[in-house]
Amino acid sequence: MPINATAEYYAAEKRYLNAKSKEERIVALEEMIKELPKHKGTEHLLSRLKGRLKKLKEEAKRASKAGARAKFSIKKEGAATVCIIGITNSGKSSLLNLLTAANAEVADYPFTTKLPEVGMMYFKDLQIQIIEIPSTLNPEVASLLRIADEIVVLLDSTQDFESQIEEMNKVLEKYYDAKKPCIFVTNKIDEIKSESAEFLPISTHTGQGIEELKEKILSSLNLIRVYTKKPGKQKDLPALGLQKNSTVNDVLGLIHKDFRKNFKFARIFNSNKHSGQKVGLDYKLEDGDVIEIHTS
């Protein structure tokens, strides 16, 4: 039985056949269903079109979810992960570039950074992963704060502090563990005559305060540096960043689980009189210790 379709239906069908994306096919199918005459002779065709539309929408939804996960999924690397947050144009990209070699785009217009930017800060033999969170602070990007070991809140000295802090605190309360360290920093201090004594002052334009910020980031993480070495060799770099009271066993877990199975002993080299002593898995490490692992 002829379907007696309208010219609008066939035009939509042509768009469907020539579509290059799922989204274009979905729009065209919806138009075809709308323009298709509704009578007994079109029941089977209408059912097929609706089934095709449902399948396309499900595929598009799955692809969208997978894309969102991939878009904002960042693997933790280095001794710790630090996120930078702040309002638009507060200088987050400039700060990331000064702390690392990320080469993030910098501009004087709002919302330059659309996606998280990642760099690695090498400081005092440790590698610290730095992530710049876009100032849109939508749930997808803000959720990255959950993987952070520390947050740097960058405040714009030329703007109202109170409103910035209120906005940033709302995000922190929702996505960040309050037990972890958080550093409030004021940028653009070269542009104002006075500054708040409450916060660490910096200038991403002149570089003022950047070394002090690096020191603050590292000290707030409360890490000890432990070096590994092979027998007869120099210590390896970068160092491992461990929590205080970490043991030889903790180091083995970071290197490779098989080391625990074949572990015989370790030698610890440092500046004290017992340097080179043999130790076991429970030995508590100190900052600057060099560990040489011996296996069977």
Order of alpha helices (4+ residues) and beta strands (2+ residues): alpha-alpha-alpha-beta-alpha-beta-beta-alpha-beta-alpha-beta-beta-alpha-beta-beta-alpha-alpha-beta-beta-beta
